[in-house]
Amino acid sequence: MTPRVLFVGRGRLTLPLPPWLQRKWDALSGVFDLRVLNAGTGSGDPRFTFLPNGAVAFYARLPFEVARSLRAFPADVIVASDPYVGAAARLGRALARSQARLVVEVHGDPRTLTRAYGLPARRLVSLPADAVARWGIRHADATRALSAFTSSLVEAVTGQPATVCFPTYSDLSAFRDPPLVPVPDAPRVVFVGSLETYKNVDGLADAWRRVAREHPGAILSVVGRGSRHRVIERLVADLPLQVEYHAELAPDAVVAQVDAARALVLPSYPEGLGRVVLEAFARGRMVVATGGGGIPDMATDGVDAILIPRADTDALVIALGRVLEDKELAVRLGAAAHTTYARWHQTVTDFANAYRALVDVVIEADS
C-alpha cells in the first residue's frame, strides 16, 4: 500500500513549479500518495494547497488548515519542514483527531530565525520562539536532519540524534554539467547567498575593506538579496572598483561568477548544511568558510577549504589574503573540492527513496 503523506512547509512556492522543483515533487509522488500544504501562490496542481506568504497570516491559519487537510486527506504521516511548522502541525493533528505520525525536519538552528533574519525587532520574541521550536522537536514522532550538525541540535533537545540524516534535494545540474573552467589568474572571490545577519554580511564587508587596501587589484563579487543589502551597497559605494553587487542572477550567470573567482567566501554563523558550498565544489572551487554548523560535514580545512572561527574578522582577512596571493593554493584545494562534490551528489530518485525509507520506518514503528 502506498503511504499517504501530507507535506507542510513555510518556504514559498509558486505554481507552475520551476522544472527542478517539478522533478522533486514528481519523484516524491512516485513513492507516496501526497498532498502539500505550503506558503505560496498559483494554481493548476491539485496536490498543492497554498497559505498566505506573510508569517502572521501563515502561522495563524496553519493549525486549522492542517486539520482541514487531514480530514479531506487522511494521511499516514505528516512531514513538517521545521520545528515551528511541526508545532502547528501537531495542534492541527489534534484538532482533526488524526492518528497520523509527525516527522519534523531540522534544516538549521531554529534560534537563528528570530536572531539573524530580518529586522532586529524579531529578537523580542526569541525566548517564546525558542520554546515553540523545542516543543516541536520534542513532540515529533520522528526527525530528519540534513547534517551531523543539525542532528546534534535534535539531540540537544531530545537526548537522541535525528531519526535519519540526509540532505535536501537540489538540482545542481547548472553547476555540475558545464565543462570545468580553470581557476583564474585574476585575484577575485565571490559570495553567493542571502544578505542576512546569520551570513555575517557585516563581517564580510569589514574584512573586505582591509583586504582591498592590501590587494588593490582584488575584486569581491556579491550575489544575493536580503535585509542587510545596504551593507553591501555602502561597500560598493566605498570601493566601486573592487566590489560588484548582483541582487539576483539566473543560475548560469551565478555559475559564471563562481567560475570567474578563485574561491567562494561564506563567513556565516552556523549553516545547517550550505548548498552553495556544494555548488562551488561542483565547479572545482575551494571555499573560505566558517568552521561551524554543517560546513565541516562537507569541507575539510586545508584539503578543499580554509575554515575560520565564527565572527573572526582577522582570520577572514588572512584567509582571503592567502587565496588572493597564492593561485596554486586555490588550484590545489579547488581540485580536491571537485572530488569532494562527487561524494555528495544526489539524484532526485535517491532523495525520494530516502524519504520513502524514513516514512516506512515511522509507519512500522506505529504498527
KAUR-V253230 format. One record per backbone hydrogen bond with DSSP energy under -1.0 kcal/mol. NH is the residue of the N-H (numbers start at 1). CO is the residue of the C=O. If there is no record, write none. Layout:
# KAUR-V253230
NH	CO
NH	CO
This chain:
# KAUR-V253230
5	33
6	77
7	35
8	79
9	37
13	39
15	41
22	18
23	19
24	20
25	21
26	22
27	23
28	24
29	25
31	28
32	28
33	3
35	5
36	47
37	7
38	49
40	51
41	13
48	45
49	36
51	38
58	54
59	55
60	56
61	57
62	58
65	61
66	62
67	63
68	64
69	65
70	66
71	67
72	68
73	69
75	73
76	4
77	4
78	101
79	6
80	103
81	8
86	82
87	83
88	84
89	85
90	86
91	87
92	88
93	89
94	90
95	91
96	92
98	93
101	76
103	78
104	142
105	80
106	144
112	109
113	110
116	112
122	119
123	120
124	121
125	122
126	123
129	125
130	126
131	127
132	128
133	129
134	130
135	131
136	132
137	133
138	134
139	135
140	137
141	102
142	102
144	104
145	164
151	147
152	148
153	149
154	150
155	151
156	152
158	154
159	155
164	143
166	145
172	170
175	172
176	172
177	173
188	186
189	219
190	263
191	221
193	223
195	225
196	194
198	116
199	196
200	197
204	200
205	201
206	202
207	203
208	204
209	205
210	206
211	207
212	208
213	209
214	210
215	211
218	215
219	187
220	242
221	189
222	244
223	191
224	246
228	195
229	226
231	228
233	229
234	230
235	231
236	232
237	233
238	234
239	235
242	239
244	220
246	222
254	250
255	251
256	252
257	253
258	254
259	255
260	256
261	258
262	188
264	286
265	190
266	288
269	198
277	274
279	275
280	276
281	277
282	278
284	281
285	280
287	304
288	264
289	306
290	266
291	308
292	290
294	271
295	292
298	295
299	295
302	305
303	300
304	300
305	300
306	287
308	289
312	309
316	312
317	313
318	314
319	315
320	316
321	317
322	318
323	319
324	320
325	321
326	322
330	326
331	327
332	328
333	329
334	330
335	331
336	332
337	333
338	334
339	335
340	336
341	337
342	338
343	340
344	341
351	347
352	348
353	349
354	350
355	351
356	352
357	353
358	354
359	355
360	356
361	357
362	358
363	359
364	360
365	361
367	364
